[in-house]
Amino acid sequence: MDGSHVGRYEPRVIYHWRRTDLSGPGGDAAAEQRCDDAVDVMPDVGLTTSTEPLDPKYRVVIKYSVEVEGLPVYNESYDAEKIAKELAEDEEEVAKLWLRRLKCVTECRHRRAFSASLTSCLADGKLVE
């Protein structure tokens, strides 16, 4: 390989099948229908290229999610590029806000109205600061 494939992302189409119920006046029947919807997939990474830097045009997202028994009750998404700028400006504040996200969950799990308490705590930090 000449390495020209490194860092390139080419969207591919993944086909999936949708089951359609055709029951009605004509009888009880079902059919499978191919859906040609394009689905984004992970960039093609090989064994020898898995440690290469990401292409700069790739958007990297950091996700913070809190679930209770598998049910998501709070979600946040952060653009890694924006977080990098915030870290450069005030790393101490960013670290404080991330630690708040851990502390709020551990504190609010013992309170009434968990989801509401968590949201409030994340906003103002009063329960943990």
C-alpha positions as a printed Julia matrix, in Angstrom:
129×3 Matrix{Float64}:
   0.0     0.0    0.0
   1.2     3.49  -0.78
  -0.43    5.14   2.26
  -2.76    7.34   0.18
  -5.76    5.81   1.94
  -4.64    7.04   5.37
  -6.93    9.65   6.84
  -9.57    9.41   4.12
 -13.18    8.84   5.01
 -15.51    7.7    2.31
 -19.15    7.23   3.34
 -20.51    3.84   2.37
 -24.06    2.73   1.9
 -25.23    0.02   4.23
 -28.37   -1.77   3.22
 -30.8    -2.99   5.81
 -34.11   -4.72   5.6
 -37.43   -3.42   6.88
 -40.27   -5.83   7.58
 -43.57   -4.53   6.2
 -46.95   -5.83   7.29
 -49.19   -6.32   4.29
 -52.19   -7.7    6.12
 -55.55   -6.32   5.17
 -58.27   -7.17   2.66
 -55.87   -9.34   0.68
 -54.96  -11.58   3.57
 -52.3   -11.92   6.2
 -48.85  -11.44   4.69
 -45.57   -9.71   5.31
 -42.74   -8.7    3.03
 -39.19   -7.55   3.49
 -38.19   -4.37   1.75
 -34.62   -3.24   1.16
 -33.9     0.27   2.42
 -31.19    2.09   0.53
 -30.67    4.76   3.16
 -27.05    5.8    3.5
 -25.69    5.19   6.97
 -22.44    6.77   8.14
 -19.97    4.21   9.38
 -16.64    4.45  11.16
 -13.71    5.58   9.04
 -11.86    2.7    7.44
  -8.94    1.95   9.75
  -6.48   -0.87   9.13
  -4.14   -2.64  11.52
  -1.18   -0.59  10.34
  -3.03    2.75  10.31
  -4.99    2.53  13.57
  -2.47    4.73  15.41
  -2.35    7.48  12.78
  -3.72   10.91  13.75
  -7.32   11.59  12.78
  -8.03   13.58   9.67
  -8.48   17.23  10.77
 -11.88   17.4    9.07
 -13.29   14.68  11.38
 -15.55   16.04  14.08
 -14.75   14.5   17.47
 -17.46   14.62  20.13
 -17.17   13.97  23.86
 -20.39   12.66  25.38
 -21.46   12.79  29.01
 -24.46   10.64  29.8
 -26.2     9.63  33.02
 -28.49    6.61  33.01
 -30.69    5.0   35.64
 -31.3     1.29  35.03
 -30.4     1.82  31.36
 -32.75    4.79  30.93
 -30.9     7.97  29.9
 -31.89   10.82  32.21
 -29.25   13.4   31.26
 -27.02   13.84  28.2
 -24.49   16.41  27.06
 -22.25   16.49  23.99
 -19.12   18.57  23.58
 -17.07   19.33  20.51
 -13.49   18.26  21.27
 -12.04   21.22  19.34
 -14.01   23.7   21.47
 -13.0    21.88  24.67
  -9.35   22.1   23.55
  -9.7    25.89  23.25
 -11.36   26.12  26.67
  -8.57   24.02  28.19
  -5.97   26.35  26.71
  -7.8    29.37  28.16
  -8.58   28.03  31.67
  -7.7    24.4   32.38
  -8.51   24.75  36.07
 -12.1    25.86  35.35
 -12.64   23.05  32.83
 -11.32   20.49  35.35
 -13.6    21.94  38.04
 -16.67   21.66  35.79
 -15.86   18.05  34.82
 -15.36   17.1   38.47
 -18.73   18.72  39.2
 -20.31   16.3   36.72
 -19.05   13.37  38.78
 -19.86   14.86  42.16
 -23.4    15.89  41.18
 -24.3    12.35  40.17
 -22.93   10.85  43.37
 -24.7    13.46  45.53
 -28.03   13.6   43.69
 -28.53    9.83  43.65
 -29.53   10.11  47.32
 -32.02   12.96  46.78
 -35.62   13.14  45.69
 -36.32   14.02  42.05
 -32.97   12.7   40.85
 -33.14   14.03  37.3
 -34.27   17.52  38.35
 -31.71   17.65  41.18
 -28.96   16.56  38.82
 -29.83   19.18  36.22
 -29.9    21.91  38.86
 -26.63   20.74  40.4
 -24.87   20.68  37.05
 -26.05   24.21  36.33
 -25.06   25.85  39.61
 -22.99   23.32  41.53
 -24.52   24.36  44.86
 -24.92   20.81  46.14
 -21.26   19.92  45.71
 -19.26   23.14  46.06
